[in-house]
């Protein structure tokens, strides 16, 4: 392989970044250099303050530089934002300004895990395809409607790169390495990392429904898929049963046998899980979260939320519930706690 100038990656480590996606992104670069016997890639770590970055597990990582002004990046350079918990707090003016400066300089801009949130805040994903960890998907979609959000393992849209988190960073980096140096070296690196199947941008993040619930029953999986696709406007048990080609009683027995709960209870828990994600990850009002999760009113939502999680959404937000009856139109009243 002919000698060439190393391609440089800059990893922006934000406070409480997640360790796994970061290491899964940087290790393929190291192994590519080792396998080729050349410096195909070089990298540096930057972050606010330029001293150390602390990840979500408490590990501290030394940084090479801060976010002070520097030379304009080259078009072959790649900037990767590494996010983690409480990501909205990291969208500070210095971070957003630095990222916009890198983009204006022509660098490819990417993110792993929740780093996509920062790119969106900087306006660098407007009108672009992107992905983010499935747990943050709903909140991101509500906060950034101008981003074309996918549930893929990773997404490349021109010079914008996003990976969902976890080991998806490996797949994104192997994709980039294959683009530059061919599929063979990417396959060798995957073998070295015991990464037995290189995923593409067509692969989805989550396990299949049968794998997740531990039951391989086509009709049950189909009903759950219909539930997950209709959280904002829940479908009645009767309609779910009819679409699955069974009676409501048969549907009830199916859920009781395999999941030890009624279809209505399972649906409620799924909607509440979505509501909890929105509550923790967005600034949406309680009313907006209630409606986005298929509840008839904030009071109904609060009652069900407390039954599930032992606290009201208002308390978890640190706010007070409004006095008096809400004025929202009641819908889907057949779905109770």
C-alpha positions as CSV (number, residue, x, y, z in Angstrom):
1,X,0.0,0.0,0.0
2,X,1.6,3.3,-1.0
3,X,2.6,5.9,1.6
4,X,0.2,8.8,2.1
5,X,-0.6,11.6,4.4
6,X,-2.5,10.3,7.5
7,X,-6.2,11.3,7.7
8,X,-6.8,13.1,10.9
9,X,-9.7,12.6,13.3
10,X,-10.6,15.0,16.1
11,X,-12.7,13.6,18.9
12,X,-14.6,16.3,20.9
13,X,-15.2,14.7,24.3
14,X,-18.1,16.4,26.2
15,X,-18.6,16.1,29.9
16,X,-20.1,12.7,30.9
17,X,-19.5,11.3,27.4
18,X,-20.1,7.5,27.1
19,X,-16.9,5.5,27.0
20,X,-18.0,2.6,24.8
21,X,-18.9,4.5,21.6
22,X,-15.7,6.6,22.0
23,X,-13.3,3.6,22.3
24,X,-15.2,1.7,19.6
25,X,-14.5,4.6,17.3
26,X,-10.9,5.1,18.1
27,X,-9.7,1.5,18.2
28,X,-10.4,0.7,14.5
29,X,-8.1,3.6,13.6
30,X,-5.3,2.2,15.8
31,X,-5.8,-1.3,14.4
32,X,-5.8,0.0,10.8
33,X,-2.4,1.6,11.4
34,X,-1.1,-1.6,12.9
35,X,-2.5,-3.9,10.2
36,X,-1.2,-1.7,7.3
37,X,2.2,-1.0,8.9
38,X,1.6,2.7,8.1
39,X,0.1,5.7,9.8
40,X,-3.1,5.7,7.8
41,X,-4.8,7.7,10.5
42,X,-3.9,10.1,13.3
43,X,-6.2,11.5,16.0
44,X,-6.4,14.0,18.8
45,X,-8.8,14.6,21.7
46,X,-10.2,18.0,22.4
47,X,-12.8,19.4,24.8
48,X,-13.9,22.4,26.8
49,X,-11.0,23.5,29.1
50,X,-8.4,21.5,27.2
51,X,-7.4,19.6,30.3
52,X,-9.3,16.4,31.0
53,X,-12.8,15.0,30.1
54,X,-14.7,12.8,32.5
55,X,-16.9,10.1,31.0
56,X,-20.2,8.8,32.4
57,X,-18.4,5.9,34.3
58,X,-16.1,8.4,36.1
59,X,-13.0,7.6,34.1
60,X,-10.9,10.7,33.3
61,X,-9.3,11.1,29.9
62,X,-6.4,13.5,29.1
63,X,-7.1,16.0,26.3
64,X,-4.7,17.2,23.7
65,X,-6.2,20.7,23.3
66,X,-9.1,22.9,24.1
67,X,-11.5,24.8,21.9
68,X,-9.4,27.9,21.3
69,X,-9.0,29.3,17.9
70,X,-6.8,27.3,15.6
71,X,-5.9,26.6,12.0
72,X,-8.7,25.9,9.5
73,X,-9.2,22.1,9.2
74,X,-8.6,20.4,6.0
75,X,-11.4,18.8,3.9
76,X,-10.0,15.3,4.7
77,X,-10.3,15.8,8.4
78,X,-13.2,14.4,10.5
79,X,-14.6,15.8,13.7
80,X,-16.5,13.4,15.9
81,X,-18.6,14.6,18.8
82,X,-18.8,12.1,21.7
83,X,-21.8,12.6,23.8
84,X,-23.3,10.9,26.8
85,X,-25.7,11.7,29.6
86,X,-27.5,15.0,30.1
87,X,-26.4,16.0,26.6
88,X,-28.6,19.2,26.4
89,X,-26.4,20.8,29.1
90,X,-23.3,20.5,26.9
91,X,-24.7,22.6,24.0
92,X,-22.8,25.7,25.2
93,X,-22.0,28.7,23.1
94,X,-18.2,27.8,22.9
95,X,-18.9,24.2,21.8
96,X,-21.5,25.2,19.2
97,X,-19.3,28.0,17.8
98,X,-16.3,25.7,17.6
99,X,-18.3,23.1,15.7
100,X,-19.7,25.6,13.2
101,X,-16.1,26.9,12.7
102,X,-14.9,23.3,11.9
103,X,-17.8,22.9,9.4
104,X,-17.1,26.2,7.7
105,X,-13.5,25.0,7.3
106,X,-14.7,22.0,5.3
107,X,-14.2,19.2,7.8
108,X,-16.6,16.2,7.9
109,X,-18.6,16.5,11.0
110,X,-19.9,13.5,12.9
111,X,-21.2,12.3,16.2
112,X,-21.5,9.1,18.2
113,X,-24.2,8.3,20.8
114,X,-26.0,11.5,21.9
115,X,-23.4,13.7,20.1
116,X,-26.0,14.1,17.3
117,X,-28.0,16.3,19.7
118,X,-25.1,18.9,19.8
119,X,-24.8,18.8,16.0
120,X,-28.5,19.5,15.7
121,X,-28.3,22.4,18.2
122,X,-25.5,23.9,16.1
123,X,-27.8,23.6,13.0
124,X,-25.4,21.2,11.3
125,X,-28.0,18.5,10.7
126,X,-30.8,20.7,9.3
127,X,-32.2,19.0,6.2
128,X,-29.8,16.1,6.7
129,X,-30.3,12.4,7.5
130,X,-29.0,11.4,10.9
131,X,-29.4,8.8,13.7
132,X,-29.2,8.8,17.5
133,X,-29.4,6.2,20.2
134,X,-32.9,4.6,20.3
135,X,-33.5,5.8,23.8
136,X,-33.1,9.4,22.7
137,X,-34.9,9.1,19.4
138,X,-38.3,10.4,20.5
139,X,-36.9,13.4,22.3
140,X,-34.6,14.3,19.4
141,X,-37.5,14.0,16.9
142,X,-39.6,16.4,18.9
143,X,-36.8,18.9,19.5
144,X,-35.3,18.9,16.0
145,X,-38.1,18.4,13.4
146,X,-35.8,19.7,10.6
147,X,-33.6,16.7,10.9
148,X,-34.5,13.6,8.9
149,X,-34.1,11.1,11.7
150,X,-33.5,7.4,11.1
151,X,-33.3,4.4,13.4
152,X,-30.3,2.9,11.6
153,X,-27.0,1.8,13.3
154,X,-25.3,4.7,11.6
155,X,-26.0,7.2,8.8
156,X,-23.8,9.0,6.4
157,X,-25.3,12.0,4.6
158,X,-22.5,13.7,2.6
159,X,-20.0,15.0,5.1
160,X,-22.3,14.4,8.1
161,X,-21.8,11.2,10.0
162,X,-23.8,9.9,12.9
163,X,-23.6,6.6,14.8
164,X,-26.3,5.6,17.4
165,X,-23.9,4.6,20.2
166,X,-22.5,1.4,21.7
167,X,-20.7,-0.7,19.2
168,X,-22.3,1.1,16.2
169,X,-19.1,3.3,16.2
170,X,-17.2,0.2,15.0
171,X,-19.5,-0.1,12.0
172,X,-19.3,3.6,11.1
173,X,-15.5,3.6,11.4
174,X,-15.1,0.4,9.4
175,X,-17.3,1.9,6.7
176,X,-15.1,5.0,6.5
177,X,-11.9,2.8,6.5
178,X,-13.3,0.7,3.7
179,X,-14.1,3.9,1.7
180,X,-10.5,5.0,2.0
181,X,-8.6,1.7,1.9
182,X,-10.9,-1.0,0.7
183,X,-13.2,-3.7,2.1
184,X,-10.4,-6.2,2.7
185,X,-8.7,-4.2,5.4
186,X,-12.1,-3.4,7.0
187,X,-12.9,-7.1,7.1
188,X,-9.4,-7.8,8.7
189,X,-10.1,-5.2,11.4
190,X,-13.5,-6.6,12.1
191,X,-12.0,-10.1,12.5
192,X,-9.3,-8.7,14.9
193,X,-12.0,-7.1,17.1
194,X,-14.2,-10.3,17.0
195,X,-16.8,-8.1,15.3
196,X,-18.4,-11.0,13.5
197,X,-20.8,-9.1,11.3
198,X,-20.1,-5.6,9.9
199,X,-23.4,-3.7,9.9
200,X,-24.4,-1.2,7.3
201,X,-26.5,1.9,7.3
202,X,-29.5,-0.3,6.5
203,X,-29.3,-2.2,9.8
204,X,-31.5,-1.1,12.6
205,X,-30.4,-0.4,16.2
206,X,-32.6,-2.6,18.3
207,X,-33.1,-6.3,18.4
208,X,-36.1,-7.8,16.7
209,X,-39.3,-7.9,18.8
210,X,-39.2,-11.7,19.2
211,X,-35.6,-11.4,20.5
212,X,-36.5,-8.5,22.9
213,X,-39.5,-10.2,24.4
214,X,-38.0,-13.7,24.4
215,X,-40.9,-15.2,22.5
216,X,-41.1,-16.2,18.8
217,X,-44.8,-15.9,18.0
218,X,-45.5,-14.1,14.7
219,X,-48.9,-12.8,15.7
220,X,-47.7,-11.5,19.0
221,X,-44.8,-9.8,17.4
222,X,-47.1,-8.2,14.8
223,X,-49.4,-6.8,17.5
224,X,-46.5,-5.3,19.5
225,X,-45.0,-3.8,16.3
226,X,-48.4,-2.1,15.7
227,X,-48.5,-0.8,19.2
228,X,-45.0,0.6,19.0
229,X,-45.9,2.4,15.7
230,X,-49.0,4.0,17.3
231,X,-48.1,5.4,20.6
232,X,-49.5,8.9,20.0
233,X,-52.8,7.6,18.8
234,X,-53.3,4.2,20.5
235,X,-55.2,1.5,18.7
236,X,-58.0,-0.3,20.6
237,X,-57.5,-3.9,21.6
238,X,-60.5,-4.9,19.4
239,X,-58.8,-3.3,16.3
240,X,-55.4,-4.9,17.2
241,X,-57.1,-8.3,17.5
242,X,-59.0,-7.9,14.2
243,X,-55.9,-6.9,12.3
244,X,-54.0,-9.9,13.7
245,X,-56.9,-12.2,12.6
246,X,-58.1,-13.2,16.1
247,X,-60.7,-12.4,18.6
248,X,-60.2,-9.9,21.5
249,X,-60.3,-12.9,23.9
250,X,-57.7,-14.7,21.9
251,X,-55.5,-11.6,22.0
252,X,-55.9,-11.4,25.8
253,X,-55.0,-15.0,26.3
254,X,-51.9,-14.6,24.0
255,X,-50.5,-11.7,26.1
256,X,-51.4,-13.4,29.4
257,X,-49.6,-16.6,28.3
258,X,-46.4,-15.1,27.0
259,X,-46.0,-11.8,28.7
260,X,-48.1,-12.2,31.9
261,X,-50.0,-9.1,31.4
262,X,-53.0,-7.9,29.4
263,X,-52.6,-6.2,26.0
264,X,-53.9,-3.0,27.5
265,X,-51.3,-3.1,30.3
266,X,-48.4,-3.8,27.9
267,X,-49.5,-0.9,25.7
268,X,-49.7,1.4,28.7
269,X,-46.2,0.5,29.8
270,X,-44.8,1.1,26.4
271,X,-46.5,4.5,26.2
272,X,-45.3,5.4,29.6
273,X,-41.7,4.4,28.7
274,X,-41.9,6.8,25.8
275,X,-43.3,9.5,28.0
276,X,-40.5,9.1,30.5
277,X,-37.9,9.5,27.8
278,X,-39.5,12.7,26.6
279,X,-39.8,13.9,30.2
280,X,-36.1,13.4,30.9
281,X,-34.7,14.4,27.5
282,X,-36.8,17.4,26.3
283,X,-38.2,20.7,27.4
284,X,-41.7,19.7,26.2
285,X,-44.5,20.6,28.6
286,X,-46.3,17.9,30.5
287,X,-49.4,18.5,28.4
288,X,-47.3,18.0,25.2
289,X,-45.8,14.8,26.6
290,X,-49.2,13.5,27.6
291,X,-50.6,14.0,24.1
292,X,-47.5,12.7,22.4
293,X,-47.8,9.5,24.4
294,X,-51.5,9.0,23.7
295,X,-53.0,10.1,27.0
296,X,-56.3,12.0,27.2
297,X,-55.2,14.6,29.7
298,X,-52.3,15.7,32.0
299,X,-54.2,14.4,35.0
300,X,-54.8,11.0,33.4
301,X,-51.1,10.9,32.4
302,X,-49.9,11.8,35.8
303,X,-52.1,9.2,37.5
304,X,-50.8,6.4,35.2
305,X,-47.2,7.7,35.5
306,X,-47.3,7.6,39.3
307,X,-48.8,4.1,39.3
308,X,-45.9,2.9,37.1
309,X,-42.9,4.9,38.5
310,X,-43.9,5.9,42.0
311,X,-43.7,9.6,41.3
312,X,-45.6,12.1,39.2
313,X,-44.1,13.7,36.1
314,X,-44.4,17.1,37.7
315,X,-42.3,16.0,40.7
316,X,-39.6,14.5,38.5
317,X,-39.5,17.7,36.6
318,X,-39.3,19.7,39.8
319,X,-42.5,21.7,38.9
320,X,-46.0,21.9,40.4
321,X,-49.1,20.5,38.8
322,X,-51.6,23.1,37.7
323,X,-54.7,23.6,39.8
324,X,-58.1,22.8,38.5
325,X,-59.4,20.6,35.8
326,X,-57.6,20.6,32.5
327,X,-59.4,21.7,29.4
328,X,-58.1,19.2,26.9
329,X,-60.6,17.2,25.0
330,X,-60.7,13.6,26.3
331,X,-59.8,11.0,23.8
332,X,-59.0,7.3,23.9
333,X,-60.9,7.0,27.2
334,X,-61.1,3.2,26.9
335,X,-57.4,3.0,27.8
336,X,-57.2,3.3,31.5
337,X,-54.5,2.7,34.1
